[in-house]
């Protein structure tokens, strides 16, 4: 039996350069530093990290340079996919030392980590906030999954491939979700779809597996389920996800990010439950 494999997930970093606050309110750089410190301090430490899009706020080289400075403090390898706030060319340049990223075209990739296979999909549409998977990408995904039908696989994409009831976010969702679901249905080795974009912890069955949406590292989208609800965010507690592969099963944990009191014991030194 292989040792457990622990994969961390961050999403929607929205890093800005020059110490600027996102939307004039959110210290996204400070939030990322807190997340990196928390990841490095975890015991056991994650074996790898995936970042599911919106790495920076406006896709500028300066923002990516700021991001790389913080990510250099990570004590684990990490893998990235773009989101709607990213710039494909600038991201490719900033992460030129990441050989899994293709040199041209969409940033779709495959990487084996321990006994898991990771497949990253690029849903970015330049100049738009919604996402898309085209026929060529779906055919590529189908081929990749067909090559290793017995290898447990996680599929990463920024835009969740389904509506969630938050109207303004659903309107900038994914084009190609139904076609993606048809592909996933054909490949039962897909253990999870790991998504971002929504800045909230959300789960849904999709294509015979489970899709997990990671909360944002800093701000969270306001949970307003009215169709005409305005596009707003809240400074609710941020978080990350930890996906633990062991005993041929994947368990996903949510870890809030912040300086919270504890941990405290449940039991006294004599083994009695504390009253």
C-alpha positions as CSV (number, residue, x, y, z in Angstrom):
1,X,0.0,0.0,0.0
2,X,1.4,3.4,-1.0
3,X,1.9,6.2,1.4
4,X,-0.9,8.9,1.6
5,X,-0.5,11.8,-0.9
6,X,-1.6,15.2,0.3
7,X,-2.5,17.8,-2.4
8,X,-3.3,21.4,-1.3
9,X,-5.4,23.8,-3.4
10,X,-5.4,27.5,-3.5
11,X,-7.5,29.7,-5.8
12,X,-8.2,33.2,-6.8
13,X,-5.2,35.0,-5.4
14,X,-5.8,38.3,-7.3
15,X,-2.3,39.6,-6.6
16,X,-1.6,43.2,-7.3
17,X,1.8,45.0,-7.6
18,X,3.1,48.0,-5.7
19,X,1.3,47.2,-2.5
20,X,-2.1,48.1,-4.0
21,X,-5.3,46.7,-2.5
22,X,-7.7,44.8,-4.7
23,X,-10.9,46.8,-5.3
24,X,-9.4,49.3,-3.0
25,X,-10.2,47.1,0.0
26,X,-8.5,43.7,-0.1
27,X,-4.9,43.0,0.9
28,X,-4.5,40.0,-1.4
29,X,-0.8,39.9,-1.1
30,X,-1.0,39.7,2.7
31,X,-3.6,37.0,2.4
32,X,-1.3,35.0,0.1
33,X,1.6,35.3,2.5
34,X,-0.6,34.0,5.3
35,X,-1.6,31.1,3.1
36,X,2.0,30.2,2.2
37,X,3.0,30.3,5.9
38,X,0.1,28.1,6.8
39,X,0.9,25.6,4.1
40,X,4.6,25.4,5.1
41,X,3.7,24.9,8.7
42,X,1.2,22.0,8.2
43,X,2.2,18.6,9.5
44,X,2.3,16.6,7.5
45,X,3.3,19.1,4.9
46,X,1.4,18.8,1.6
47,X,3.3,17.0,-1.1
48,X,2.2,19.5,-3.8
49,X,0.0,22.5,-4.4
50,X,-2.3,23.4,-7.2
51,X,-3.5,27.0,-7.8
52,X,-6.7,27.0,-9.8
53,X,-6.6,30.4,-11.6
54,X,-6.9,34.1,-11.1
55,X,-3.3,34.2,-10.0
56,X,-3.1,37.9,-10.4
57,X,-5.7,40.7,-10.8
58,X,-5.0,42.3,-14.2
59,X,-2.5,40.0,-15.8
60,X,0.5,42.4,-15.8
61,X,4.1,41.3,-15.7
62,X,4.6,43.3,-12.5
63,X,1.8,41.4,-10.8
64,X,3.3,38.1,-11.8
65,X,6.7,39.2,-10.6
66,X,5.2,40.0,-7.2
67,X,3.4,36.7,-7.1
68,X,6.6,34.7,-7.9
69,X,8.4,36.5,-5.0
70,X,5.8,35.1,-2.5
71,X,5.5,31.7,-4.1
72,X,9.3,31.3,-3.9
73,X,8.8,30.8,-0.1
74,X,6.7,27.6,-0.7
75,X,8.3,24.4,0.7
76,X,6.5,22.2,-1.9
77,X,6.2,22.1,-5.7
78,X,3.2,23.9,-7.2
79,X,1.2,23.8,-10.5
80,X,-0.9,26.6,-12.0
81,X,-3.7,27.1,-14.4
82,X,-5.0,30.4,-15.7
83,X,-8.3,32.1,-14.8
84,X,-10.2,35.0,-16.3
85,X,-8.1,37.6,-14.6
86,X,-4.9,36.2,-15.9
87,X,-3.0,36.8,-19.2
88,X,-1.9,33.7,-21.0
89,X,1.3,35.1,-22.5
90,X,2.4,36.9,-19.3
91,X,1.6,33.8,-17.2
92,X,3.7,31.6,-19.6
93,X,6.6,34.1,-19.4
94,X,6.4,34.3,-15.6
95,X,6.4,30.6,-15.2
96,X,8.9,29.7,-17.9
97,X,10.6,27.5,-15.4
98,X,7.5,25.2,-15.2
99,X,8.2,22.6,-17.9
100,X,4.7,21.1,-17.7
101,X,3.2,24.3,-19.3
102,X,3.1,24.1,-23.1
103,X,5.2,26.6,-25.1
104,X,2.3,27.6,-27.3
105,X,-1.5,27.4,-27.5
106,X,-3.8,26.9,-24.5
107,X,-2.2,26.1,-21.2
108,X,-3.5,22.6,-20.9
109,X,-1.2,20.1,-19.2
110,X,-0.8,16.7,-17.6
111,X,1.4,15.9,-14.6
112,X,1.8,12.7,-12.5
113,X,2.1,13.3,-8.7
114,X,2.7,10.2,-6.7
115,X,-0.1,7.8,-7.7
116,X,-2.3,10.6,-8.9
117,X,-2.5,12.2,-12.3
118,X,-3.3,15.9,-12.5
119,X,-4.8,17.4,-15.7
120,X,-5.0,21.1,-16.0
121,X,-7.4,22.8,-18.4
122,X,-7.2,26.4,-19.7
123,X,-10.6,28.0,-19.7
124,X,-9.4,31.5,-20.3
125,X,-11.0,33.7,-23.0
126,X,-8.9,36.9,-23.6
127,X,-10.9,40.0,-22.7
128,X,-13.8,38.2,-21.1
129,X,-14.7,36.9,-17.7
130,X,-16.6,33.8,-18.7
131,X,-14.7,30.7,-19.7
132,X,-14.7,28.1,-22.5
133,X,-13.5,24.6,-23.4
134,X,-13.4,24.1,-27.1
135,X,-13.7,20.9,-29.1
136,X,-9.9,20.5,-29.5
137,X,-9.4,20.8,-25.7
138,X,-12.2,18.3,-25.0
139,X,-10.7,15.8,-27.5
140,X,-7.3,16.3,-25.9
141,X,-8.7,15.6,-22.5
142,X,-10.6,12.5,-23.7
143,X,-7.3,11.2,-25.2
144,X,-5.3,11.9,-22.0
145,X,-7.9,10.1,-19.9
146,X,-8.0,7.2,-22.3
147,X,-4.3,6.6,-21.9
148,X,-4.5,5.7,-18.2
149,X,-7.9,4.4,-17.4
150,X,-6.8,2.9,-14.1
151,X,-4.9,5.9,-12.7
152,X,-6.8,8.1,-10.3
153,X,-7.0,11.5,-11.9
154,X,-7.9,15.0,-10.8
155,X,-9.1,17.5,-13.5
156,X,-8.3,21.2,-12.8
157,X,-10.2,24.1,-14.4
158,X,-10.8,27.6,-13.2
159,X,-14.5,28.0,-14.2
160,X,-16.9,25.5,-12.6
161,X,-18.8,23.7,-15.4
162,X,-22.2,24.2,-13.9
163,X,-24.5,27.0,-12.5
164,X,-24.6,27.5,-8.7
165,X,-27.4,30.0,-8.3
166,X,-25.3,33.1,-7.8
167,X,-26.7,35.0,-10.8
168,X,-23.8,37.4,-11.7
169,X,-21.3,34.5,-11.4
170,X,-23.4,32.1,-13.4
171,X,-23.5,34.7,-16.2
172,X,-19.7,34.5,-16.5
173,X,-19.5,30.7,-16.2
174,X,-18.2,28.0,-18.6
175,X,-19.1,27.5,-22.2
176,X,-18.7,23.8,-22.9
177,X,-19.8,22.4,-19.5
178,X,-22.2,19.8,-21.0
179,X,-19.6,18.5,-23.4
180,X,-17.1,18.3,-20.6
181,X,-19.6,16.3,-18.5
182,X,-20.0,13.8,-21.4
183,X,-16.2,13.3,-21.4
184,X,-15.9,12.9,-17.7
185,X,-18.8,10.3,-17.7
186,X,-16.7,8.1,-19.9
187,X,-13.8,8.0,-17.5
188,X,-14.6,6.8,-14.0
189,X,-11.0,7.2,-12.8
190,X,-11.7,10.9,-12.5
191,X,-11.8,11.3,-8.7
192,X,-12.5,15.1,-8.6
193,X,-12.9,18.2,-10.6
194,X,-11.0,21.0,-8.8
195,X,-12.3,24.5,-9.7
196,X,-12.1,28.1,-8.5
197,X,-13.7,31.4,-9.8
198,X,-16.6,31.5,-7.4
199,X,-14.7,32.5,-4.2
200,X,-16.8,30.1,-2.2
201,X,-16.6,26.5,-1.0
202,X,-19.1,24.7,-3.2
203,X,-19.6,21.0,-4.1
204,X,-21.7,19.3,-6.7
205,X,-21.9,15.9,-8.4
206,X,-20.8,16.2,-12.0
207,X,-20.2,13.5,-14.6
208,X,-20.4,10.7,-12.1
209,X,-17.8,12.3,-9.8
210,X,-17.5,15.2,-7.4
211,X,-16.6,18.8,-8.3
212,X,-15.1,20.9,-5.6
213,X,-14.9,24.7,-5.8
214,X,-12.2,26.2,-3.7
215,X,-12.8,29.3,-1.6
216,X,-10.8,32.4,-2.3
217,X,-7.5,33.1,-0.6
218,X,-8.7,36.6,0.4
219,X,-12.3,37.8,-0.3
220,X,-15.4,35.7,-0.9
221,X,-18.2,36.3,-3.3
222,X,-21.4,37.4,-1.5
223,X,-23.8,34.5,-1.1
224,X,-26.9,36.1,-2.6
225,X,-29.1,33.6,-4.5
226,X,-31.4,36.2,-6.1
227,X,-31.2,36.1,-9.9
228,X,-30.8,39.9,-10.0
229,X,-28.4,40.1,-7.1
230,X,-25.6,42.7,-7.5
231,X,-22.0,41.6,-8.0
232,X,-20.4,42.0,-4.6
233,X,-17.9,40.4,-2.2
234,X,-17.4,40.1,1.5
235,X,-14.4,39.8,3.7
236,X,-15.5,36.5,5.1
237,X,-12.8,34.0,6.3
238,X,-10.7,32.8,3.4
239,X,-9.7,29.2,3.0
240,X,-7.9,26.4,1.2
241,X,-8.6,22.8,0.4
242,X,-6.5,19.7,1.3
243,X,-7.1,16.6,-0.9
244,X,-5.8,13.4,0.8
245,X,-5.4,10.3,-1.4
246,X,-5.0,7.2,0.8
247,X,-6.5,3.6,0.7
248,X,-7.7,4.2,-2.9
249,X,-10.0,7.0,-1.9
250,X,-9.8,10.8,-2.0
251,X,-10.9,12.8,1.1
252,X,-11.2,16.6,0.8
253,X,-10.8,18.9,3.8
254,X,-11.5,22.6,4.1
255,X,-9.0,24.7,6.1
256,X,-10.0,28.3,7.0
257,X,-7.1,30.8,6.8
258,X,-6.6,33.2,9.7
259,X,-5.2,33.5,13.1
260,X,-7.6,31.6,15.3
261,X,-7.2,30.5,18.9
262,X,-6.3,26.9,19.6
263,X,-5.9,24.1,19.3
264,X,-7.3,23.2,22.7
265,X,-7.5,19.6,24.3
266,X,-10.8,17.8,24.7
267,X,-9.4,15.6,27.4
268,X,-7.5,16.1,30.7
269,X,-4.1,14.5,31.5
270,X,-6.0,11.6,33.2
271,X,-8.0,10.9,30.1
272,X,-11.2,12.3,31.3
273,X,-13.3,14.6,29.1
274,X,-12.9,18.2,30.2
275,X,-15.9,19.6,32.0
